[in-house]
Amino acid sequence: MWDSIANTQLGDAAYSDKLMNANLQYREYYTFPAGIVLVLPDIPERTSDTLPPWKQVK
């Protein structure tokens, strides 16, 4: 599932759209058959000032 892969591999399910855009040939899949290899998109590093206040380390 796109959101699950985005969450575990990219750190946030919100990156599902970026993951899907990097793998357009598989966009019709909801669950993947064995052997599918996905391309993980580059995502910007999150710094503490870009995190919401409740996730910021002080």
N, CA, C and O atoms as a Tripos MOL2 file, in Angstrom:
@<TRIPOS>MOLECULE
protein
  232   231    58     0     0
PROTEIN
NO_CHARGES

@<TRIPOS>ATOM
      1 N           0.8430   -1.1780    0.0000 N.3       1 MET1
      2 CA          0.0000    0.0000    0.0000 C.3       1 MET1
      3 C           0.8880    1.2420    0.0000 C.2       1 MET1
      4 O           1.8780    1.3240    0.7280 O.2       1 MET1
      5 N           0.5160    2.1790   -0.8140 N.am      2 TRP2
      6 CA          1.3300    3.3770   -0.9990 C.3       2 TRP2
      7 C           1.5900    4.1190    0.3080 C.2       2 TRP2
      8 O           2.7300    4.4840    0.5920 O.2       2 TRP2
      9 N           0.5620    4.3420    1.0940 N.am      3 ASP3
     10 CA          0.7400    5.1180    2.3220 C.3       3 ASP3
     11 C           1.6100    4.3940    3.3330 C.2       3 ASP3
     12 O           2.3990    5.0210    4.0390 O.2       3 ASP3
     13 N           1.4720    3.0940    3.4060 N.am      4 SER4
     14 CA          2.2890    2.3070    4.3260 C.3       4 SER4
     15 C           3.7610    2.3340    3.9220 C.2       4 SER4
     16 O           4.6400    2.4720    4.7720 O.2       4 SER4
     17 N           4.0260    2.2020    2.6300 N.am      5 ILE5
     18 CA          5.4090    2.2440    2.1430 C.3       5 ILE5
     19 C           6.0010    3.6320    2.3690 C.2       5 ILE5
     20 O           7.1420    3.7550    2.8150 O.2       5 ILE5
     21 N           5.2350    4.6740    2.0640 N.am      6 ALA6
     22 CA          5.7190    6.0360    2.2750 C.3       6 ALA6
     23 C           6.0370    6.2710    3.7460 C.2       6 ALA6
     24 O           7.0430    6.8990    4.0760 O.2       6 ALA6
     25 N           5.1920    5.7740    4.6170 N.am      7 ASN7
     26 CA          5.4070    5.9600    6.0470 C.3       7 ASN7
     27 C           6.6600    5.2340    6.5250 C.2       7 ASN7
     28 O           7.4750    5.8190    7.2390 O.2       7 ASN7
     29 N           6.8240    3.9740    6.1430 N.am      8 THR8
     30 CA          7.9680    3.2100    6.6400 C.3       8 THR8
     31 C           9.2740    3.5910    5.9660 C.2       8 THR8
     32 O          10.3140    3.6070    6.6240 O.2       8 THR8
     33 N           9.2560    3.8980    4.6770 N.am      9 GLN9
     34 CA         10.4840    4.1650    3.9460 C.3       9 GLN9
     35 C          10.8710    5.6420    3.8960 C.2       9 GLN9
     36 O          12.0550    5.9750    3.8520 O.2       9 GLN9
     37 N           9.8710    6.5280    3.9030 N.am     10 LEU10
     38 CA         10.1500    7.9570    3.7800 C.3      10 LEU10
     39 C           9.8700    8.7280    5.0620 C.2      10 LEU10
     40 O          10.2170    9.9040    5.1700 O.2      10 LEU10
     41 N           9.2420    8.0700    6.0330 N.am     11 GLY11
     42 CA          9.0310    8.6940    7.3340 C.3      11 GLY11
     43 C           7.6880    9.3610    7.5290 C.2      11 GLY11
     44 O           7.4060    9.8570    8.6200 O.2      11 GLY11
     45 N           6.8370    9.3880    6.4900 N.am     12 ASP12
     46 CA          5.5340   10.0390    6.6260 C.3      12 ASP12
     47 C           4.6300    9.5870    5.4850 C.2      12 ASP12
     48 O           5.0390    9.5850    4.3240 O.2      12 ASP12
     49 N           3.4170    9.2100    5.8150 N.am     13 ALA13
     50 CA          2.4500    8.7930    4.7990 C.3      13 ALA13
     51 C           2.0850    9.9440    3.8640 C.2      13 ALA13
     52 O           1.5570    9.7150    2.7760 O.2      13 ALA13
     53 N           2.3600   11.1730    4.2790 N.am     14 ALA14
     54 CA          2.0790   12.3420    3.4410 C.3      14 ALA14
     55 C           2.9200   12.3480    2.1660 C.2      14 ALA14
     56 O           2.6100   13.0880    1.2310 O.2      14 ALA14
     57 N           3.9690   11.5450    2.1120 N.am     15 TYR15
     58 CA          4.8030   11.4560    0.9200 C.3      15 TYR15
     59 C           4.2810   10.4420   -0.0970 C.2      15 TYR15
     60 O           4.9610   10.1450   -1.0790 O.2      15 TYR15
     61 N           3.0930    9.9160    0.1280 N.am     16 SER16
     62 CA          2.5140    8.9320   -0.7940 C.3      16 SER16
     63 C           2.4370    9.4670   -2.2110 C.2      16 SER16
     64 O           2.7220    8.7390   -3.1620 O.2      16 SER16
     65 N           2.0560   10.7270   -2.3690 N.am     17 ASP17
     66 CA          1.9480   11.3020   -3.7150 C.3      17 ASP17
     67 C           3.3040   11.3540   -4.4070 C.2      17 ASP17
     68 O           3.3930   11.0810   -5.6040 O.2      17 ASP17
     69 N           4.3530   11.6970   -3.6790 N.am     18 LYS18
     70 CA          5.6970   11.7340   -4.2650 C.3      18 LYS18
     71 C           6.1480   10.3230   -4.6500 C.2      18 LYS18
     72 O           6.7690   10.1270   -5.6940 O.2      18 LYS18
     73 N           5.8350    9.3570   -3.8100 N.am     19 LEU19
     74 CA          6.1780    7.9660   -4.0940 C.3      19 LEU19
     75 C           5.4390    7.4800   -5.3380 C.2      19 LEU19
     76 O           6.0280    6.8170   -6.1930 O.2      19 LEU19
     77 N           4.1730    7.8020   -5.4390 N.am     20 MET20
     78 CA          3.3900    7.3920   -6.6040 C.3      20 MET20
     79 C           3.9030    8.0770   -7.8770 C.2      20 MET20
     80 O           3.9860    7.4410   -8.9280 O.2      20 MET20
     81 N           4.2450    9.3560   -7.7920 N.am     21 ASN21
     82 CA          4.7590   10.0730   -8.9570 C.3      21 ASN21
     83 C           6.1090    9.5350   -9.4200 C.2      21 ASN21
     84 O           6.4310    9.6140  -10.6050 O.2      21 ASN21
     85 N           6.8940    8.9920   -8.5060 N.am     22 ALA22
     86 CA          8.1870    8.4110   -8.8630 C.3      22 ALA22
     87 C           8.0370    7.0080   -9.4510 C.2      22 ALA22
     88 O           8.9980    6.4500   -9.9810 O.2      22 ALA22
     89 N           6.8340    6.4400   -9.3600 N.am     23 ASN23
     90 CA          6.5820    5.0780   -9.8200 C.3      23 ASN23
     91 C           5.2790    4.9980  -10.6040 C.2      23 ASN23
     92 O           4.4130    4.1750  -10.3070 O.2      23 ASN23
     93 N           5.1510    5.8470  -11.5910 N.am     24 LEU24
     94 CA          3.8930    5.9530  -12.3380 C.3      24 LEU24
     95 C           3.4650    4.6430  -12.9940 C.2      24 LEU24
     96 O           2.2700    4.4090  -13.1720 O.2      24 LEU24
     97 N           4.4050    3.8010  -13.3490 N.am     25 GLN25
     98 CA          4.0430    2.5400  -13.9990 C.3      25 GLN25
     99 C           3.2650    1.6020  -13.0770 C.2      25 GLN25
    100 O           2.6330    0.6590  -13.5530 O.2      25 GLN25
    101 N           3.3030    1.8450  -11.7680 N.am     26 TYR26
    102 CA          2.5960    1.0070  -10.7860 C.3      26 TYR26
    103 C           1.4110    1.7140  -10.1440 C.2      26 TYR26
    104 O           0.8540    1.2050   -9.1710 O.2      26 TYR26
    105 N           1.0160    2.8600  -10.6540 N.am     27 ARG27
    106 CA         -0.0100    3.6820   -9.9900 C.3      27 ARG27
    107 C          -1.3680    2.9860   -9.8580 C.2      27 ARG27
    108 O          -2.1730    3.3790   -9.0140 O.2      27 ARG27
    109 N          -1.6330    1.9810  -10.6590 N.am     28 GLU28
    110 CA         -2.9130    1.2620  -10.5910 C.3      28 GLU28
    111 C          -2.9550    0.2330   -9.4640 C.2      28 GLU28
    112 O          -4.0220   -0.2910   -9.1440 O.2      28 GLU28
    113 N          -1.8090   -0.0580   -8.8640 N.am     29 TYR29
    114 CA         -1.7500   -1.0480   -7.7910 C.3      29 TYR29
    115 C          -2.1400   -0.4250   -6.4520 C.2      29 TYR29
    116 O          -1.7960    0.7190   -6.1520 O.2      29 TYR29
    117 N          -2.8650   -1.2070   -5.6630 N.am     30 TYR30
    118 CA         -3.1410   -0.8350   -4.2810 C.3      30 TYR30
    119 C          -2.2350   -1.6640   -3.3720 C.2      30 TYR30
    120 O          -1.5880   -1.1330   -2.4700 O.2      30 TYR30
    121 N          -2.2000   -2.9620   -3.6210 N.am     31 THR31
    122 CA         -1.2210   -3.8380   -2.9890 C.3      31 THR31
    123 C          -0.3490   -4.3840   -4.1090 C.2      31 THR31
    124 O          -0.8010   -4.5110   -5.2470 O.2      31 THR31
    125 N           0.8810   -4.7040   -3.7940 N.am     32 PHE32
    126 CA          1.8450   -5.0540   -4.8100 C.3      32 PHE32
    127 C           2.1370   -6.5460   -4.8370 C.2      32 PHE32
    128 O           2.2580   -7.1830   -3.7910 O.2      32 PHE32
    129 N           2.2510   -7.1050   -6.0520 N.am     33 PRO33
    130 CA          2.6820   -8.4950   -6.1460 C.3      33 PRO33
    131 C           4.1670   -8.6040   -5.7900 C.2      33 PRO33
    132 O           4.8890   -7.6080   -5.7880 O.2      33 PRO33
    133 N           4.6020   -9.8030   -5.4970 N.am     34 ALA34
    134 CA          6.0050  -10.0330   -5.1510 C.3      34 ALA34
    135 C           6.9070   -9.6350   -6.3080 C.2      34 ALA34
    136 O           6.5690   -9.8410   -7.4730 O.2      34 ALA34
    137 N           8.0450   -9.0700   -5.9790 N.am     35 GLY35
    138 CA          9.0460   -8.7550   -6.9750 C.3      35 GLY35
    139 C           9.0320   -7.3250   -7.4920 C.2      35 GLY35
    140 O           9.9200   -6.9450   -8.2550 O.2      35 GLY35
    141 N           8.0510   -6.5250   -7.0990 N.am     36 ILE36
    142 CA          7.9950   -5.1250   -7.5300 C.3      36 ILE36
    143 C           9.0720   -4.3440   -6.7700 C.2      36 ILE36
    144 O           9.1750   -4.4520   -5.5490 O.2      36 ILE36
    145 N           9.8570   -3.5720   -7.4840 N.am     37 VAL37
    146 CA         10.8750   -2.7170   -6.8730 C.3      37 VAL37
    147 C          10.4880   -1.2710   -7.1660 C.2      37 VAL37
    148 O          10.3970   -0.8650   -8.3240 O.2      37 VAL37
    149 N          10.2640   -0.5120   -6.1220 N.am     38 LEU38
    150 CA          9.8600    0.8830   -6.2680 C.3      38 LEU38
    151 C          11.0570    1.8180   -6.1520 C.2      38 LEU38
    152 O          12.0300    1.5260   -5.4560 O.2      38 LEU38
    153 N          10.9640    2.9380   -6.8420 N.am     39 VAL39
    154 CA         11.9610    4.0000   -6.7350 C.3      39 VAL39
    155 C          11.5150    4.9070   -5.5920 C.2      39 VAL39
    156 O          10.3700    5.3570   -5.5630 O.2      39 VAL39
    157 N          12.4180    5.1750   -4.6560 N.am     40 LEU40
    158 CA         12.0980    6.0830   -3.5620 C.3      40 LEU40
    159 C          12.5290    7.4860   -3.9560 C.2      40 LEU40
    160 O          13.6890    7.7000   -4.3080 O.2      40 LEU40
    161 N          11.6070    8.4490   -3.9020 N.am     41 PRO41
    162 CA         11.9560    9.8100   -4.2900 C.3      41 PRO41
    163 C          12.8180   10.4860   -3.2330 C.2      41 PRO41
    164 O          12.7880   10.1270   -2.0560 O.2      41 PRO41
    165 N          13.5810   11.4670   -3.6800 N.am     42 ASP42
    166 CA         14.3380   12.2880   -2.7350 C.3      42 ASP42
    167 C          13.3570   13.2100   -2.0260 C.2      42 ASP42
    168 O          12.5010   13.8340   -2.6540 O.2      42 ASP42
    169 N          13.4930   13.2830   -0.7320 N.am     43 ILE43
    170 CA         12.6500   14.1920    0.0420 C.3      43 ILE43
    171 C          13.5680   15.1120    0.8380 C.2      43 ILE43
    172 O          14.6500   14.7010    1.2560 O.2      43 ILE43
    173 N          13.1490   16.3390    1.0460 N.am     44 PRO44
    174 CA         13.9980   17.2530    1.8170 C.3      44 PRO44
    175 C          14.1020   16.8050    3.2660 C.2      44 PRO44
    176 O          13.1530   16.2710    3.8390 O.2      44 PRO44
    177 N          15.2600   17.0320    3.8370 N.am     45 GLU45
    178 CA         15.4520   16.7100    5.2420 C.3      45 GLU45
    179 C          14.6300   17.6470    6.0960 C.2      45 GLU45
    180 O          14.5900   18.8530    5.8550 O.2      45 GLU45
    181 N          13.9840   17.0910    7.0830 N.am     46 ARG46
    182 CA         13.1790   17.9200    7.9790 C.3      46 ARG46
    183 C          14.0570   18.3940    9.1240 C.2      46 ARG46
    184 O          14.7180   17.6000    9.7940 O.2      46 ARG46
    185 N          14.0490   19.6710    9.3290 N.am     47 THR47
    186 CA         14.7840   20.2320   10.4560 C.3      47 THR47
    187 C          13.7880   20.5720   11.5510 C.2      47 THR47
    188 O          12.5820   20.6290   11.3090 O.2      47 THR47
    189 N          14.2860   20.7950   12.7360 N.am     48 SER48
    190 CA         13.3810   21.0340   13.8630 C.3      48 SER48
    191 C          12.5220   22.2800   13.6720 C.2      48 SER48
    192 O          11.4250   22.3540   14.2260 O.2      48 SER48
    193 N          12.9970   23.2660   12.8970 N.am     49 ASP49
    194 CA         12.1840   24.4660   12.7080 C.3      49 ASP49
    195 C          11.0600   24.2520   11.6910 C.2      49 ASP49
    196 O          10.1490   25.0760   11.6040 O.2      49 ASP49
    197 N          11.1070   23.1480   10.9130 N.am     50 THR50
    198 CA         10.0210   22.8660    9.9760 C.3      50 THR50
    199 C           9.0190   21.8730   10.5560 C.2      50 THR50
    200 O           7.9900   21.5950    9.9410 O.2      50 THR50
    201 N           9.3140   21.3450   11.7250 N.am     51 LEU51
    202 CA          8.3970   20.4250   12.3780 C.3      51 LEU51
    203 C           7.3200   21.1960   13.1260 C.2      51 LEU51
    204 O           7.5410   22.3360   13.5350 O.2      51 LEU51
    205 N           6.1560   20.5820   13.3050 N.am     52 PRO52
    206 CA          5.1460   21.2410   14.1270 C.3      52 PRO52
    207 C           5.6530   21.3850   15.5650 C.2      52 PRO52
    208 O           6.5160   20.6180   15.9920 O.2      52 PRO52
    209 N           5.1330   22.3440   16.3060 N.am     53 PRO53
    210 CA          5.6460   22.6110   17.6570 C.3      53 PRO53
    211 C           5.6860   21.3950   18.5770 C.2      53 PRO53
    212 O           6.6010   21.2760   19.3920 O.2      53 PRO53
    213 N           4.7330   20.5060   18.4660 N.am     54 TRP54
    214 CA          4.7010   19.3560   19.3710 C.3      54 TRP54
    215 C           5.7680   18.3140   19.0220 C.2      54 TRP54
    216 O           6.0020   17.4060   19.8200 O.2      54 TRP54
    217 N           6.4240   18.4110   17.8580 N.am     55 LYS55
    218 CA          7.4750   17.4820   17.4920 C.3      55 LYS55
    219 C           8.8740   18.1020   17.5890 C.2      55 LYS55
    220 O           9.8670   17.4040   17.3830 O.2      55 LYS55
    221 N           8.9670   19.3680   17.8920 N.am     56 GLN56
    222 CA         10.2530   20.0410   17.9580 C.3      56 GLN56
    223 C          10.9970   19.6490   19.2210 C.2      56 GLN56
    224 O          10.4150   19.5560   20.3010 O.2      56 GLN56
    225 N          12.2860   19.4220   19.0670 N.am     57 VAL57
    226 CA         13.1500   19.0760   20.1930 C.3      57 VAL57
    227 C          13.7340   20.3620   20.7470 C.2      57 VAL57
    228 O          14.2700   21.1890   20.0080 O.2      57 VAL57
    229 N          13.6250   20.5140   22.0310 N.am     58 LYS58
    230 CA         14.1350   21.7430   22.6690 C.3      58 LYS58
    231 C          15.2430   21.4240   23.6080 C.2      58 LYS58
    232 O          15.7980   22.3260   24.2360 O.2      58 LYS58
@<TRIPOS>BOND
     1     1     2 1
     2     2     3 1
     3     3     4 2
     4     3     5 am
     5     5     6 1
     6     6     7 1
     7     7     8 2
     8     7     9 am
     9     9    10 1
    10    10    11 1
    11    11    12 2
    12    11    13 am
    13    13    14 1
    14    14    15 1
    15    15    16 2
    16    15    17 am
    17    17    18 1
    18    18    19 1
    19    19    20 2
    20    19    21 am
    21    21    22 1
    22    22    23 1
    23    23    24 2
    24    23    25 am
    25    25    26 1
    26    26    27 1
    27    27    28 2
    28    27    29 am
    29    29    30 1
    30    30    31 1
    31    31    32 2
    32    31    33 am
    33    33    34 1
    34    34    35 1
    35    35    36 2
    36    35    37 am
    37    37    38 1
    38    38    39 1
    39    39    40 2
    40    39    41 am
    41    41    42 1
    42    42    43 1
    43    43    44 2
    44    43    45 am
    45    45    46 1
    46    46    47 1
    47    47    48 2
    48    47    49 am
    49    49    50 1
    50    50    51 1
    51    51    52 2
    52    51    53 am
    53    53    54 1
    54    54    55 1
    55    55    56 2
    56    55    57 am
    57    57    58 1
    58    58    59 1
    59    59    60 2
    60    59    61 am
    61    61    62 1
    62    62    63 1
    63    63    64 2
    64    63    65 am
    65    65    66 1
    66    66    67 1
    67    67    68 2
    68    67    69 am
    69    69    70 1
    70    70    71 1
    71    71    72 2
    72    71    73 am
    73    73    74 1
    74    74    75 1
    75    75    76 2
    76    75    77 am
    77    77    78 1
    78    78    79 1
    79    79    80 2
    80    79    81 am
    81    81    82 1
    82    82    83 1
    83    83    84 2
    84    83    85 am
    85    85    86 1
    86    86    87 1
    87    87    88 2
    88    87    89 am
    89    89    90 1
    90    90    91 1
    91    91    92 2
    92    91    93 am
    93    93    94 1
    94    94    95 1
    95    95    96 2
    96    95    97 am
    97    97    98 1
    98    98    99 1
    99    99   100 2
   100    99   101 am
   101   101   102 1
   102   102   103 1
   103   103   104 2
   104   103   105 am
   105   105   106 1
   106   106   107 1
   107   107   108 2
   108   107   109 am
   109   109   110 1
   110   110   111 1
   111   111   112 2
   112   111   113 am
   113   113   114 1
   114   114   115 1
   115   115   116 2
   116   115   117 am
   117   117   118 1
   118   118   119 1
   119   119   120 2
   120   119   121 am
   121   121   122 1
   122   122   123 1
   123   123   124 2
   124   123   125 am
   125   125   126 1
   126   126   127 1
   127   127   128 2
   128   127   129 am
   129   129   130 1
   130   130   131 1
   131   131   132 2
   132   131   133 am
   133   133   134 1
   134   134   135 1
   135   135   136 2
   136   135   137 am
   137   137   138 1
   138   138   139 1
   139   139   140 2
   140   139   141 am
   141   141   142 1
   142   142   143 1
   143   143   144 2
   144   143   145 am
   145   145   146 1
   146   146   147 1
   147   147   148 2
   148   147   149 am
   149   149   150 1
   150   150   151 1
   151   151   152 2
   152   151   153 am
   153   153   154 1
   154   154   155 1
   155   155   156 2
   156   155   157 am
   157   157   158 1
   158   158   159 1
   159   159   160 2
   160   159   161 am
   161   161   162 1
   162   162   163 1
   163   163   164 2
   164   163   165 am
   165   165   166 1
   166   166   167 1
   167   167   168 2
   168   167   169 am
   169   169   170 1
   170   170   171 1
   171   171   172 2
   172   171   173 am
   173   173   174 1
   174   174   175 1
   175   175   176 2
   176   175   177 am
   177   177   178 1
   178   178   179 1
   179   179   180 2
   180   179   181 am
   181   181   182 1
   182   182   183 1
   183   183   184 2
   184   183   185 am
   185   185   186 1
   186   186   187 1
   187   187   188 2
   188   187   189 am
   189   189   190 1
   190   190   191 1
   191   191   192 2
   192   191   193 am
   193   193   194 1
   194   194   195 1
   195   195   196 2
   196   195   197 am
   197   197   198 1
   198   198   199 1
   199   199   200 2
   200   199   201 am
   201   201   202 1
   202   202   203 1
   203   203   204 2
   204   203   205 am
   205   205   206 1
   206   206   207 1
   207   207   208 2
   208   207   209 am
   209   209   210 1
   210   210   211 1
   211   211   212 2
   212   211   213 am
   213   213   214 1
   214   214   215 1
   215   215   216 2
   216   215   217 am
   217   217   218 1
   218   218   219 1
   219   219   220 2
   220   219   221 am
   221   221   222 1
   222   222   223 1
   223   223   224 2
   224   223   225 am
   225   225   226 1
   226   226   227 1
   227   227   228 2
   228   227   229 am
   229   229   230 1
   230   230   231 1
   231   231   232 2
@<TRIPOS>SUBSTRUCTURE
     1 MET1         2 RESIDUE 1 A MET
     2 TRP2         6 RESIDUE 1 A TRP
     3 ASP3        10 RESIDUE 1 A ASP
     4 SER4        14 RESIDUE 1 A SER
     5 ILE5        18 RESIDUE 1 A ILE
     6 ALA6        22 RESIDUE 1 A ALA
     7 ASN7        26 RESIDUE 1 A ASN
     8 THR8        30 RESIDUE 1 A THR
     9 GLN9        34 RESIDUE 1 A GLN
    10 LEU10       38 RESIDUE 1 A LEU
    11 GLY11       42 RESIDUE 1 A GLY
    12 ASP12       46 RESIDUE 1 A ASP
    13 ALA13       50 RESIDUE 1 A ALA
    14 ALA14       54 RESIDUE 1 A ALA
    15 TYR15       58 RESIDUE 1 A TYR
    16 SER16       62 RESIDUE 1 A SER
    17 ASP17       66 RESIDUE 1 A ASP
    18 LYS18       70 RESIDUE 1 A LYS
    19 LEU19       74 RESIDUE 1 A LEU
    20 MET20       78 RESIDUE 1 A MET
    21 ASN21       82 RESIDUE 1 A ASN
    22 ALA22       86 RESIDUE 1 A ALA
    23 ASN23       90 RESIDUE 1 A ASN
    24 LEU24       94 RESIDUE 1 A LEU
    25 GLN25       98 RESIDUE 1 A GLN
    26 TYR26      102 RESIDUE 1 A TYR
    27 ARG27      106 RESIDUE 1 A ARG
    28 GLU28      110 RESIDUE 1 A GLU
    29 TYR29      114 RESIDUE 1 A TYR
    30 TYR30      118 RESIDUE 1 A TYR
    31 THR31      122 RESIDUE 1 A THR
    32 PHE32      126 RESIDUE 1 A PHE
    33 PRO33      130 RESIDUE 1 A PRO
    34 ALA34      134 RESIDUE 1 A ALA
    35 GLY35      138 RESIDUE 1 A GLY
    36 ILE36      142 RESIDUE 1 A ILE
    37 VAL37      146 RESIDUE 1 A VAL
    38 LEU38      150 RESIDUE 1 A LEU
    39 VAL39      154 RESIDUE 1 A VAL
    40 LEU40      158 RESIDUE 1 A LEU
    41 PRO41      162 RESIDUE 1 A PRO
    42 ASP42      166 RESIDUE 1 A ASP
    43 ILE43      170 RESIDUE 1 A ILE
    44 PRO44      174 RESIDUE 1 A PRO
    45 GLU45      178 RESIDUE 1 A GLU
    46 ARG46      182 RESIDUE 1 A ARG
    47 THR47      186 RESIDUE 1 A THR
    48 SER48      190 RESIDUE 1 A SER
    49 ASP49      194 RESIDUE 1 A ASP
    50 THR50      198 RESIDUE 1 A THR
    51 LEU51      202 RESIDUE 1 A LEU
    52 PRO52      206 RESIDUE 1 A PRO
    53 PRO53      210 RESIDUE 1 A PRO
    54 TRP54      214 RESIDUE 1 A TRP
    55 LYS55      218 RESIDUE 1 A LYS
    56 GLN56      222 RESIDUE 1 A GLN
    57 VAL57      226 RESIDUE 1 A VAL
    58 LYS58      230 RESIDUE 1 A LYS
